[in-house]
């Protein structure tokens, strides 16, 4: 039933399984829930969108998928669809207008308090902070680490944190690991 599983494996060994919630949250920007009654038409739409992908490759990871129709357990009817790119969510809403309100509501919540998905702008903010404040060293790490560490560092400085050694720490992982002690 549609692209409800990812393929993991190497060479001739292939294992199929559904992505877990951590993989979904880490790799997909948006998701919408739907009534299982709509599952067949949504799975058909998802198959059309994903038709450029193929399960014949020996190694396919969650990171290569554009979208994922998700069910809570094996053999269950799908109940949510996850999108890597907002443009795919917009295309979905164009095909299924009944989900437009939910998408607008979810995007509103995401911009108010949950800055999880906008990694690029958070990295840019961290880099801008480094340019504008001589106390800050350049953060080193992956983009996600730099984004998160930049948020922690900004919050630390806003609360009056002024320890020069702490502010000069350049390891994004260090900021993340020690976030509870600041």
N, C-alpha and C positions, 0 to 999 in steps of 0.2 A: 504494500500500500504506500505509494509515494516514496519520497526520500526521507524515511523516518529512522534511518540508521546510517552510521558512518562506517567506513571500512578501514580497519587497521591491520597491518601485517607487513610482511616483507617477503619478497620473492614469491614462492608458491603457497605460503601460509597466509590465509586471510581469515580474519575474525570479524563478524558483524556485531555491532552493539549500538545502542542509542547513546548519545552524549549525555554526560551527567550534568547536574545543575551548575557546577562550577565552570565546566567547559562552555555551557550556554552563556552564562553571565560574563565570562571573560572574552568571548569571541563574537558575541552578537550585541548590536547596539540597542535594538528595540524588539519588543514582542507584544503580541495581542492574543487574548484568549477568545475562544469561540465556542459556541454550542456544538456538541458532537454531531448534531443533526446536519450541520453545514460541512462536516469533515470531507465528504467525497468531493464536493465542488472545490474546496480549498486545496485538497491534495492534488486534484487535477490541474489547478492553476499553478501550484508550486512545481509540479512536474514540467509544465511548459516553460516556466522561468529557468529552471535548472537543467533544461534539455542540453545545454552546452557541456555539462559535466557528464562524466561517465564512470560507472563502477568497474570498468575493465582495467583500469590502472591498478597496479599492485599495491599502491599506497595512497590512500586518500585520508586526509585528516580533517577534523572539524574546522581548522583554519582556512581550508580551501572552499568551504561551502558558502553560498550566497544567502541561503535561508534554510530553515529547518522546521518541518512540521513535527511537533512533539506530542507524545502521549506519555502519561505518567507511569506506565508499566507495559511489559511485554503483552501483546495481545489486546491492549486497551485501545479504544477509539481515540485518535488525536484530539487534543483540546487547546493547543496553542501553536502559534507560528512565530518563529524568531527570524529577525532580519539582521544581516551584517551591516547593510547600508541603509540610511534613511530613504534613499531614492527607491529602494525596493519596497519599503513600507508604504511610501506614497503610491507606488504602482498598485500595490495590494488594495489600498483604500479606493483607488480609482475603479478597480474591478469589483470591489465589495464595499459600496458606500455606507453600509450600515455600521462599519467600523471606524468611520471618520471621527466621530465624537470621542471614542475611546482613545484613539491615537493622539488627538489634540490634548486630551486630559493627561495622558501618560507623558507626553513631551513637556507639558507645563510643569508636572511634578519633577521631571528630570532637570529642568533648568532652574527650579527654585532651590532645591537643596541637595540633589544627588548629582554631583558633577563627575560621576564615574566615567561616563562615556566620552567626554570631550577632552581626551588626553592631549591632543595637539595644542589646543589653546592654553591648557594648564602648563605644558612644557614651555610655551612662549612666555607665559607669565613668570615662570621661575627664571628664565633667561633674562627677562626684563628686570626682575628684582636684582639679579646679579650685576647688571649694568648700572642700575640706579643707586644701589647701596653698596659702598665699598667694604662693608663688614662681611658680605656674603662671598663665599668661594663658589666656583662653578661646580654644580652637582654632577657627579659621574654615576652612570647606571643606565638601565633601559629607559625608554620613554615613559613607560608606566611608573617606574620607580622614581624618575625625576619629577613627574607630575605630582605624585603622592608626597614625596619628600618636600617639594616646593610648597605645597599646601601646609604641611606640618611646620616648616621653617617660618612661613609667613604668619601663621597663627602664633607661634612661639614669640616672634618679634612683636606682634601686635599686643600680646599679653604683657609686654614689658621685659621679655627675656633679653638679657644684654651680655651674657657670658661670651667674651670674644672667641674662646676656643670652640664653643658650641656653634656659634654663628659661622665660623670659618670651616666647619666640617664639610668636606666635599663628597663624602660617600652617601649617596641616596639611600643605600641599604642601611647605613648607620642611623640616619634620621628615622627611617621606618622602624628599625629594631628597637630604638630607644624612645619612640614617640610617647610612651606612657610616663617616662621620667622627666619630660620637659614641662 
